[in-house]
Amino acid sequence: MPIAILDPFSGISGDMTLGALIAVGLDPDWLRALPARLGLDGVTVRIRDVDRAAITCTKVDFDIPPQPHGRHLRQIREIVARSEAPPHVQARADAAFTAIAEQEASIHGTTVDRVHLHEVGAVDAILDVLGSVWGFDLLGVTRIYCNPISVGDGYVDAAHGRLPVPAPATLRLLEGLRVVPGPPESGELVTPTGAALVRVLASGPLVGPYTPVRSGFGAGTKEFPRRANALRIILGEAEQRDGLEVEHLVQLACDLDDMTGEYLAGAADRVRAEGALDVVIIPTVMKKGRPGARIEVLCAPASAGAVERVLFRETTTTGIRRTVVERHAVPREFRSVTVAGHTIKVKVAMLADGTRRTKPEYADVERVALATGRPLRDIFLEAASEADRD
């Protein structure tokens, strides 16, 4: 399984992520063409090698003509929609911007629709987020992990004044992730964009062995004496046992006997939206013979805290059991195929006997069926057949 490991030993930002992606094989010309695909006239991309503490790193910069001072989330979504990125890429990019907007709205006492995103609403941040999410997808990465994040120290000057490091919104985006203060006198090392990318892309730290295949560094703007200000990305293959991939996950479970089916289903939907890998509701019998239900959630370690908070908020439970589990899974990857001029994402599982099992993503199949007027089953079969031919 192709995996990527983020190594933010000197923090993480959007431009550092793009630079590291170029360093590990993302096509520079694809990134140079991205502003035009978004309808961002006059924006150019500069990609060059720079030295950071004797390490050659890739630096990405955007030359941007005067732009509006910040944008609302609705305006950012309109720009992303113009990219013609695959739906799953747009969804993850939207999740990153939404996460930032939610934290900014909470901190400033307003709503997501009204919050005015300054730094993140800028053109470079939009390119950083969409370019990074799309870049990992183009490299065929199926899972992303993240080492402990160095957050810096001191203060940073933002649109609302001088703020402590990590900035309030950044710190909230980092909740549940492993961070390390400092190094001393480094200032801000993690931007809201960088924190949001880790939030929506990473499955926590990698537990267990892996085989590194390629690595590269994306340069930050700051230069420190005798210390590289860069983000390293490592591409590799995850551990396998008997042809199965080994994943270390968290299982959360709680029992309920005072919620109706509609509200249980709604709670499960909220948990899935928070990034749970799997959610099941199991009928059970509680004390005194009362009928009840057990909610079991499987999630990445980095998401466990956020998922747990959703369970407490959306259900009547007063206690949640947490267990670290080891999941064995067949190797799988995502591919994109074209049906009737539309892109469909297909999950391909590789079985031990060498055969493959393909499953087109339902949301994509439904979207193409609605756009073409063809039956869902026809779109499903054609997409699966296209994936089998690759």
Kinemage of the C-alpha trace (Angstrom):
@kinemage 1
@onewidth
@group {chain A} dominant
@subgroup {mainchain}
@vectorlist {calphas} color= white
{ca met a 1} P 0.000 0.000 0.000
{ca pro a 2} L 1.568 3.360 -0.985
{ca ile a 3} L 1.674 5.523 2.117
{ca ala a 4} L 3.091 8.948 2.940
{ca ile a 5} L 4.588 10.075 6.227
{ca leu a 6} L 4.671 13.765 7.096
{ca asp a 7} L 7.762 14.604 9.151
{ca pro a 8} L 7.143 18.156 10.466
{ca phe a 9} L 10.330 18.460 12.542
{ca ser a 10} L 10.262 22.176 11.744
{ca gly a 11} L 6.498 22.628 11.501
{ca ile a 12} L 4.229 22.485 8.481
{ca ser a 13} L 2.577 24.934 6.113
{ca gly a 14} L 0.850 24.656 2.765
{ca asp a 15} L 3.799 25.829 0.684
{ca met a 16} L 6.170 23.479 2.535
{ca thr a 17} L 3.795 20.600 1.751
{ca leu a 18} L 3.660 21.499 -1.937
{ca gly a 19} L 7.455 21.773 -2.082
{ca ala a 20} L 7.903 18.356 -0.482
{ca leu a 21} L 5.348 16.828 -2.867
{ca ile a 22} L 7.313 18.183 -5.839
{ca ala a 23} L 10.491 16.767 -4.275
{ca val a 24} L 8.987 13.254 -4.108
{ca gly a 25} L 7.651 13.216 -7.645
{ca leu a 26} L 4.650 15.500 -8.196
{ca asp a 27} L 4.834 17.049 -11.670
{ca pro a 28} L 5.961 20.711 -11.361
{ca asp a 29} L 4.150 21.619 -14.584
{ca trp a 30} L 0.877 20.358 -13.096
{ca leu a 31} L 1.301 22.768 -10.185
{ca arg a 32} L 2.252 25.640 -12.497
{ca ala a 33} L -1.000 25.091 -14.405
{ca leu a 34} L -3.198 24.938 -11.293
{ca pro a 35} L -3.963 28.692 -10.950
{ca ala a 36} L -5.381 28.792 -14.485
{ca arg a 37} L -7.601 25.790 -13.727
{ca leu a 38} L -9.019 27.778 -10.812
{ca gly a 39} L -9.603 30.865 -12.925
{ca leu a 40} L -6.996 32.830 -10.957
{ca asp a 41} L -5.731 35.114 -13.703
{ca gly a 42} L -2.265 36.578 -13.380
{ca val a 43} L -1.086 34.130 -10.697
{ca thr a 44} L 2.230 32.428 -11.475
{ca val a 45} L 4.060 29.645 -9.654
{ca arg a 46} L 7.804 29.700 -8.963
{ca ile a 47} L 9.504 26.399 -8.103
{ca arg a 48} L 13.186 26.276 -7.279
{ca asp a 49} L 15.767 24.435 -5.209
{ca val a 50} L 17.070 26.207 -2.094
{ca asp a 51} L 19.500 25.327 0.658
{ca arg a 52} L 18.293 24.821 4.223
{ca ala a 53} L 21.142 23.860 6.579
{ca ala a 54} L 23.037 22.136 3.739
{ca ile a 55} L 19.944 20.179 2.627
{ca thr a 56} L 18.572 20.792 -0.851
{ca cys a 57} L 14.848 21.558 -0.509
{ca thr a 58} L 12.148 22.507 -2.983
{ca lys a 59} L 10.657 25.984 -2.496
{ca val a 60} L 7.256 26.920 -3.902
{ca asp a 61} L 6.165 30.563 -4.169
{ca phe a 62} L 3.178 32.249 -5.797
{ca asp a 63} L 3.330 35.632 -7.523
{ca ile a 64} L -0.136 37.073 -6.993
{ca pro a 65} L -1.676 40.331 -8.274
{ca pro a 66} L -3.839 42.389 -5.855
{ca gln a 67} L -6.719 40.326 -4.469
{ca pro a 68} L -9.740 40.825 -2.165
{ca his a 69} L -8.771 41.099 1.515
{ca gly a 70} L -10.000 37.709 2.648
{ca arg a 71} L -12.923 35.614 1.462
{ca his a 72} L -15.929 33.846 2.911
{ca leu a 73} L -16.148 30.056 2.830
{ca arg a 74} L -18.790 30.202 0.093
{ca gln a 75} L -16.413 32.127 -2.185
{ca ile a 76} L -13.585 29.655 -1.559
{ca arg a 77} L -15.878 26.750 -2.455
{ca glu a 78} L -16.794 28.449 -5.725
{ca ile a 79} L -13.104 28.728 -6.642
{ca val a 80} L -12.407 25.095 -5.762
{ca ala a 81} L -15.408 23.949 -7.823
{ca arg a 82} L -13.831 25.546 -10.924
{ca ser a 83} L -10.793 23.280 -10.648
{ca glu a 84} L -12.537 20.179 -12.030
{ca ala a 85} L -10.663 18.193 -9.378
{ca pro a 86} L -12.103 14.717 -8.644
{ca pro a 87} L -15.057 14.905 -6.224
{ca his a 88} L -13.161 13.164 -3.411
{ca val a 89} L -10.340 15.710 -3.739
{ca gln a 90} L -12.781 18.627 -3.625
{ca ala a 91} L -14.478 17.067 -0.604
{ca arg a 92} L -11.219 16.811 1.348
{ca ala a 93} L -10.161 20.325 0.392
{ca asp a 94} L -13.586 21.563 1.483
{ca ala a 95} L -13.163 19.700 4.779
{ca ala a 96} L -9.889 21.552 5.389
{ca phe a 97} L -11.390 24.985 4.703
{ca thr a 98} L -14.494 24.136 6.734
{ca ala a 99} L -12.361 23.041 9.685
{ca ile a 100} L -10.527 26.369 9.628
{ca ala a 101} L -13.767 28.341 9.278
{ca glu a 102} L -15.371 26.483 12.187
{ca gln a 103} L -12.477 27.263 14.522
{ca glu a 104} L -12.238 30.891 13.408
{ca ala a 105} L -15.998 31.310 13.878
{ca ser a 106} L -15.855 29.788 17.360
{ca ile a 107} L -12.949 31.972 18.444
{ca his a 108} L -14.463 35.197 17.094
{ca gly a 109} L -18.037 34.501 18.228
{ca thr a 110} L -19.661 34.323 14.805
{ca thr a 111} L -20.984 31.703 12.375
{ca val a 112} L -19.198 29.714 9.676
{ca asp a 113} L -21.163 31.497 6.935
{ca arg a 114} L -20.200 34.931 8.249
{ca val a 115} L -16.589 34.386 9.259
{ca his a 116} L -14.150 36.277 7.038
{ca leu a 117} L -11.079 34.172 6.318
{ca his a 118} L -8.082 36.456 5.969
{ca glu a 119} L -4.825 34.538 5.614
{ca val a 120} L -6.610 31.321 4.630
{ca gly a 121} L -8.906 33.074 2.182
{ca ala a 122} L -5.898 34.359 0.274
{ca val a 123} L -5.059 32.899 -3.122
{ca asp a 124} L -1.855 31.232 -1.952
{ca ala a 125} L -3.670 29.375 0.848
{ca ile a 126} L -6.370 28.168 -1.571
{ca leu a 127} L -3.667 26.862 -3.898
{ca asp a 128} L -1.803 25.322 -0.957
{ca val a 129} L -4.803 23.358 0.305
{ca leu a 130} L -6.240 22.163 -2.993
{ca gly a 131} L -2.782 21.580 -4.490
{ca ser a 132} L -1.662 19.477 -1.520
{ca val a 133} L -4.813 17.349 -1.330
{ca trp a 134} L -4.838 16.813 -5.094
{ca gly a 135} L -1.073 16.230 -5.180
{ca phe a 136} L -1.205 13.301 -2.753
{ca asp a 137} L -4.030 11.819 -4.828
{ca leu a 138} L -2.032 12.137 -8.059
{ca leu a 139} L 0.900 10.347 -6.416
{ca gly a 140} L -1.383 7.415 -5.612
{ca val a 141} L -1.014 7.751 -1.838
{ca thr a 142} L -3.720 5.770 -0.064
{ca arg a 143} L -2.939 6.672 3.545
{ca ile a 144} L -1.049 9.517 5.226
{ca tyr a 145} L 0.567 9.479 8.659
{ca cys a 146} L 2.186 12.264 10.652
{ca asn a 147} L 5.110 12.344 13.077
{ca pro a 148} L 5.036 14.731 16.092
{ca ile a 149} L 4.681 18.352 14.965
{ca ser a 150} L 7.077 21.084 16.127
{ca val a 151} L 4.870 24.136 16.688
{ca gly a 152} L 7.450 26.865 17.437
{ca asp a 153} L 7.268 29.506 20.157
{ca gly a 154} L 6.764 33.214 20.820
{ca tyr a 155} L 4.185 35.341 18.999
{ca val a 156} L 2.868 35.922 15.498
{ca asp a 157} L 1.318 39.074 14.010
{ca ala a 158} L -2.023 38.311 12.297
{ca ala a 159} L -4.945 40.306 10.894
{ca his a 160} L -6.484 40.568 14.384
{ca gly a 161} L -3.273 41.577 16.150
{ca arg a 162} L -0.429 39.819 17.953
{ca leu a 163} L -1.240 36.232 18.915
{ca pro a 164} L 0.594 33.554 20.903
{ca val a 165} L 2.133 30.593 19.063
{ca pro a 166} L 0.408 28.362 18.147
{ca ala a 167} L -2.283 30.849 17.098
{ca pro a 168} L -5.712 30.083 18.648
{ca ala a 169} L -7.297 28.595 15.517
{ca thr a 170} L -4.145 26.640 14.723
{ca leu a 171} L -4.018 25.138 18.209
{ca arg a 172} L -7.633 23.991 17.999
{ca leu a 173} L -6.953 22.353 14.647
{ca leu a 174} L -4.068 20.502 16.294
{ca glu a 175} L -6.206 19.071 19.099
{ca gly a 176} L -5.711 15.320 19.367
{ca leu a 177} L -2.441 15.401 17.407
{ca arg a 178} L 1.023 14.907 18.888
{ca val a 179} L 2.913 18.213 19.060
{ca val a 180} L 6.266 19.362 20.406
{ca pro a 181} L 6.930 22.955 21.648
{ca gly a 182} L 9.786 24.920 20.101
{ca pro a 183} L 12.562 24.852 19.056
{ca pro a 184} L 13.420 28.037 20.960
{ca glu a 185} L 13.290 31.363 19.117
{ca ser a 186} L 11.659 29.848 16.042
{ca gly a 187} L 8.397 31.818 16.076
{ca glu a 188} L 5.394 30.353 14.246
{ca leu a 189} L 6.171 27.023 12.576
{ca val a 190} L 2.637 25.721 11.970
{ca thr a 191} L 0.174 27.761 9.942
{ca pro a 192} L -3.610 27.251 9.999
{ca thr a 193} L -3.321 25.814 6.495
{ca gly a 194} L -0.683 23.304 7.583
{ca ala a 195} L -2.667 22.284 10.666
{ca ala a 196} L -5.848 21.824 8.613
{ca leu a 197} L -4.035 19.624 6.095
{ca val a 198} L -2.820 17.343 8.880
{ca arg a 199} L -6.304 17.352 10.418
{ca val a 200} L -8.092 16.119 7.284
{ca leu a 201} L -5.385 14.002 5.653
{ca ala a 202} L -3.376 12.234 8.349
{ca ser a 203} L -4.286 9.055 10.239
{ca gly a 204} L -2.068 9.829 13.223
{ca pro a 205} L 1.469 8.530 13.746
{ca leu a 206} L 2.537 5.384 11.937
{ca val a 207} L 2.834 2.453 14.335
{ca gly a 208} L 4.955 -0.455 13.122
{ca pro a 209} L 7.559 -0.941 10.413
{ca tyr a 210} L 7.384 0.316 6.850
{ca thr a 211} L 9.632 0.334 3.782
{ca pro a 212} L 10.741 3.821 2.669
{ca val a 213} L 10.717 4.287 -1.096
{ca arg a 214} L 11.408 7.990 -1.629
{ca ser a 215} L 11.767 11.139 0.445
{ca gly a 216} L 12.028 14.855 -0.194
{ca phe a 217} L 12.045 18.223 1.571
{ca gly a 218} L 9.807 21.252 1.106
{ca ala a 219} L 11.404 24.492 2.257
{ca gly a 220} L 9.847 27.016 4.592
{ca thr a 221} L 10.430 30.738 4.117
{ca lys a 222} L 12.392 31.284 7.334
{ca glu a 223} L 16.060 30.409 7.533
{ca phe a 224} L 17.644 29.323 10.827
{ca pro a 225} L 21.351 28.922 11.540
{ca arg a 226} L 22.419 25.279 11.700
{ca arg a 227} L 18.846 23.969 11.457
{ca ala a 228} L 16.809 23.077 8.389
{ca asn a 229} L 13.455 24.817 8.209
{ca ala a 230} L 11.719 22.251 6.030
{ca leu a 231} L 9.025 19.609 5.914
{ca arg a 232} L 10.045 16.098 4.940
{ca ile a 233} L 7.647 13.750 3.167
{ca ile a 234} L 8.476 10.061 3.034
{ca leu a 235} L 6.760 7.788 0.530
{ca gly a 236} L 6.785 4.118 1.411
{ca glu a 237} L 5.056 0.780 1.653
{ca ala a 238} L 3.237 -0.189 4.849
{ca glu a 239} L 3.953 -3.327 6.849
{ca gln a 240} L 2.323 -6.508 5.611
{ca arg a 241} L 1.819 -9.922 7.222
{ca asp a 242} L 0.864 -12.853 5.034
{ca gly a 243} L -0.022 -10.388 2.289
{ca leu a 244} L -2.279 -8.323 4.579
{ca glu a 245} L -1.697 -4.739 5.643
{ca val a 246} L -1.442 -4.115 9.384
{ca glu a 247} L -3.177 -1.000 10.748
{ca his a 248} L -3.263 0.149 14.356
{ca leu a 249} L -6.587 1.825 15.083
{ca val a 250} L -8.831 2.856 17.988
{ca gln a 251} L -12.244 1.331 18.684
{ca leu a 252} L -14.786 3.373 20.662
{ca ala a 253} L -17.952 1.759 22.002
{ca cys a 254} L -20.926 2.812 24.122
{ca asp a 255} L -24.310 1.265 25.024
{ca leu a 256} L -27.585 3.217 24.947
{ca asp a 257} L -31.166 2.413 25.913
{ca asp a 258} L -32.830 5.826 25.804
{ca met a 259} L -32.463 6.991 22.179
{ca thr a 260} L -34.769 6.350 19.228
{ca gly a 261} L -33.536 4.899 15.953
{ca glu a 262} L -33.697 8.221 14.118
{ca tyr a 263} L -31.436 9.957 16.605
{ca leu a 264} L -29.033 7.009 16.734
{ca ala a 265} L -28.723 7.145 12.949
{ca gly a 266} L -28.161 10.896 13.102
{ca ala a 267} L -25.420 10.462 15.694
{ca ala a 268} L -23.754 7.846 13.492
{ca asp a 269} L -23.798 10.279 10.553
{ca arg a 270} L -22.139 12.973 12.710
{ca val a 271} L -19.432 10.513 13.754
{ca arg a 272} L -18.751 9.517 10.150
{ca ala a 273} L -18.473 13.199 9.210
{ca glu a 274} L -15.799 13.577 11.893
{ca gly a 275} L -13.615 11.066 10.052
{ca ala a 276} L -14.553 7.682 11.526
{ca leu a 277} L -13.456 4.774 9.366
{ca asp a 278} L -16.428 2.605 10.300
{ca val a 279} L -19.573 3.022 12.427
{ca val a 280} L -21.993 0.213 13.314
{ca ile a 281} L -25.126 0.147 15.475
{ca ile a 282} L -25.799 -3.243 17.093
{ca pro a 283} L -29.118 -4.140 18.790
{ca thr a 284} L -28.564 -5.398 22.334
{ca val a 285} L -30.385 -6.042 25.628
{ca met a 286} L -29.658 -3.767 28.571
{ca lys a 287} L -30.321 -4.274 32.273
{ca lys a 288} L -33.864 -5.268 33.334
{ca gly a 289} L -34.419 -6.584 29.820
{ca arg a 290} L -34.624 -3.146 28.211
{ca pro a 291} L -33.881 -3.104 24.445
{ca gly a 292} L -30.855 -1.004 23.608
{ca ala a 293} L -28.167 -0.375 21.025
{ca arg a 294} L -24.365 -0.425 20.985
{ca ile a 295} L -22.476 2.063 18.847
{ca glu a 296} L -19.035 0.839 17.799
{ca val a 297} L -16.694 3.225 16.015
{ca leu a 298} L -13.373 2.470 14.344
{ca cys a 299} L -11.084 5.460 13.805
{ca ala a 300} L -7.486 6.551 13.410
{ca pro a 301} L -5.682 7.380 16.680
{ca ala a 302} L -5.451 11.058 15.713
{ca ser a 303} L -9.231 11.247 15.238
{ca ala a 304} L -10.188 9.389 18.433
{ca gly a 305} L -10.480 12.478 20.630
{ca ala a 306} L -12.667 14.384 18.169
{ca val a 307} L -14.865 11.342 17.513
{ca glu a 308} L -15.259 10.765 21.248
{ca arg a 309} L -16.406 14.363 21.743
{ca val a 310} L -19.038 13.905 19.015
{ca leu a 311} L -20.338 10.759 20.718
{ca phe a 312} L -20.693 12.576 24.037
{ca arg a 313} L -22.385 15.534 22.341
{ca glu a 314} L -24.751 13.640 20.019
{ca thr a 315} L -25.748 10.698 22.237
{ca thr a 316} L -26.928 10.226 25.820
{ca thr a 317} L -23.941 8.106 26.832
{ca thr a 318} L -22.028 8.959 30.011
{ca gly a 319} L -19.086 6.662 29.305
{ca ile a 320} L -17.169 5.400 26.267
{ca arg a 321} L -14.899 2.357 26.129
{ca arg a 322} L -11.664 2.884 24.207
{ca thr a 323} L -9.575 -0.005 22.860
{ca val a 324} L -6.480 -0.034 20.665
{ca val a 325} L -6.990 -2.650 17.951
{ca glu a 326} L -4.898 -4.124 15.165
{ca arg a 327} L -6.723 -4.420 11.850
{ca his a 328} L -5.514 -6.689 9.081
{ca ala a 329} L -6.729 -5.628 5.655
{ca val a 330} L -6.133 -6.621 2.062
{ca pro a 331} L -3.954 -4.153 0.138
{ca arg a 332} L -6.116 -1.642 -1.679
{ca glu a 333} L -5.752 1.509 -3.682
{ca phe a 334} L -7.941 4.121 -5.322
{ca arg a 335} L -7.989 4.701 -9.052
{ca ser a 336} L -9.831 7.229 -11.172
{ca val a 337} L -11.630 6.149 -14.335
{ca thr a 338} L -13.679 8.078 -16.880
{ca val a 339} L -17.264 7.121 -17.731
{ca ala a 340} L -19.283 9.220 -20.185
{ca gly a 341} L -16.798 12.046 -19.760
{ca his a 342} L -17.062 12.033 -15.941
{ca thr a 343} L -14.468 10.950 -13.380
{ca ile a 344} L -15.319 8.126 -10.974
{ca lys a 345} L -13.147 6.987 -8.066
{ca val a 346} L -12.791 3.198 -7.762
{ca lys a 347} L -11.447 1.221 -4.811
{ca val a 348} L -9.341 -1.739 -5.947
{ca ala a 349} L -8.569 -4.518 -3.439
{ca met a 350} L -5.755 -6.990 -4.201
{ca leu a 351} L -6.516 -10.455 -2.830
{ca ala a 352} L -3.903 -13.008 -1.745
{ca asp a 353} L -4.464 -15.214 -4.808
{ca gly a 354} L -3.585 -12.337 -7.132
{ca thr a 355} L -7.139 -11.473 -8.137
{ca arg a 356} L -8.580 -7.981 -7.804
{ca arg a 357} L -11.918 -6.792 -6.476
{ca thr a 358} L -13.151 -3.419 -7.691
{ca lys a 359} L -15.838 -1.207 -6.222
{ca pro a 360} L -16.714 2.196 -7.704
{ca glu a 361} L -17.566 4.850 -5.123
{ca tyr a 362} L -21.339 5.136 -4.866
{ca ala a 363} L -21.392 8.944 -4.570
{ca asp a 364} L -19.497 9.239 -7.860
{ca val a 365} L -21.700 6.627 -9.568
{ca glu a 366} L -24.838 8.464 -8.434
{ca arg a 367} L -23.469 11.816 -9.630
{ca val a 368} L -22.701 10.462 -13.119
{ca ala a 369} L -26.024 8.619 -13.345
{ca leu a 370} L -27.904 11.831 -12.546
{ca ala a 371} L -25.824 13.817 -15.041
{ca thr a 372} L -26.283 11.309 -17.885
{ca gly a 373} L -29.747 9.890 -17.162
{ca arg a 374} L -28.348 6.350 -17.263
{ca pro a 375} L -29.155 3.648 -14.651
{ca leu a 376} L -26.916 3.428 -11.592
{ca arg a 377} L -26.113 -0.220 -12.311
{ca asp a 378} L -24.874 0.576 -15.833
{ca ile a 379} L -22.535 3.284 -14.534
{ca phe a 380} L -21.287 0.959 -11.775
{ca leu a 381} L -20.482 -1.885 -14.188
{ca glu a 382} L -18.776 0.365 -16.736
{ca ala a 383} L -16.605 2.003 -14.067
{ca ala a 384} L -15.621 -1.386 -12.627
{ca ser a 385} L -14.785 -2.672 -16.107
{ca glu a 386} L -12.617 0.386 -16.833
{ca ala a 387} L -10.727 -0.154 -13.560
{ca asp a 388} L -10.164 -3.838 -14.376
{ca arg a 389} L -8.596 -2.877 -17.716
{ca asp a 390} L -5.973 -0.590 -16.093
